[in-house]
Amino acid sequence: MHKLFAGFAVFAVGMLGSAAVHSAGLEIALSPSAGNSGDGTIEYRLINQSGTSVHVLRWQTPVDGLTNDLFSVRQNGEEVAYVGPLYKRVAPRPEDFIELKPGESLDAKVDLSASYDMRKGGLYEVSYAREAREVVQEVMAADRGGATGAAVSFDMSRGTTSVYADSSPDALDDDNSFRAQVGILAATNSYVSCSTTRKSQLVTARNSSVTYASNSRNYLTAGNTGSRYTWWFGTYNSSRYATVRTHFNNIYSALSSQPFTFNCSCSDSGTYAYVYPTQPYKVYLCGAFWAAPNTGTDSRAGTLVHETSHFNVVAGTQDNGYGQTAAHNLAVSNPAKAVANADNHEYFAENTPARN
């Protein structure tokens, strides 16, 4: 796998006139990396052109590398597949934000070829794929419980760029392969860097995730459209409903019949787990996973449903929002995004608190 790199700096941007500072919100500027010679690398800059400080959710930027599908990468008008990691995270904490004062910017260099299928080579059109309300959020004061993550209304302008990448059919090695396991195999578990205790916890979690997936599949097969469905997936629409039903048929099939590999080497307390969508069925478990209960909201079993939904051979879901509040808001405001969001699938499966 190509090593994805991204360094960042926050600094004041000179020569921003006062009118510009007060007339705009955020500006995203993209450009090919200086000296780019076909490696698919771009320069990312986020500029605070407002008259007030803003708090930028760091994982909605590439400052720590790509842990989500942050860009739209197209070739000849066709979307290029994202093959980088997809993370399930805890609700935003104060340390997950970067403060940008008026006129300051945040910069990163991003090797797109490490996370997007650019093996064919050629010219690619690139744009940033996040909305301002996903990037800029409110950081609550400690006397309000230290909660974070309330969306802030903000304008954001986006630049686009073109970048050239050389063809490299073998650019993605086995850790980022496109070879999918399909068909009915065996519901076995294998482990990497997992203690005996964690192996036992994973067996329990997987069994519970099968129960969750089976219950969800049965609900949808029966054609139920009660508050449990509408709360997490929005107003009933036959096409979206059929998509969710197919997703859970596939999630159940994968969890109940496929060989999974669980890697316990990640210790990040702000992350539950992550997967690469083109690598079924490898799941990397992190610190928040082990701190979670086996069942219930944001549980270990629910996390396995969440992560399984990410695999392209299962449902190909994205991370459009984290947490129950964000997931429900998606169902209300944008049901299509809710149907494509992994957390909405997890919360539908966990059904806590229970809805009919």
Secondary structure, DSSP 8 states (H G I E B T S, - for coil): -------EEEEE-TT--HHHHHH--EEEEEEE-TT--SB-EEEEEEEE-SSS-EEEEGGGSSTT--SS--EEEEETTEE--B-S-EEEE-S--GGGEEEE-TTEEEEEEEEGGGTB--TT-EEEEEEE---HHHHBEEE--GGGTT-EEEE----EEE-EEEEEE---TT-S-GGG------S-----EEEES--HHHHHHHHHHHHHHHHHHHHHHHHHHTT--SHHHHHHH-S--HHHHHHHHHHHHHHHHHHHHS-EEEE-----TTEEEEE-TTSTTEEEE-HHHHHS-SSSTT-HHHHHHHHHHHSTTTT--B-S--SHHHHHHHHHH-HHHHHTBHHHHHHHHH-SS---
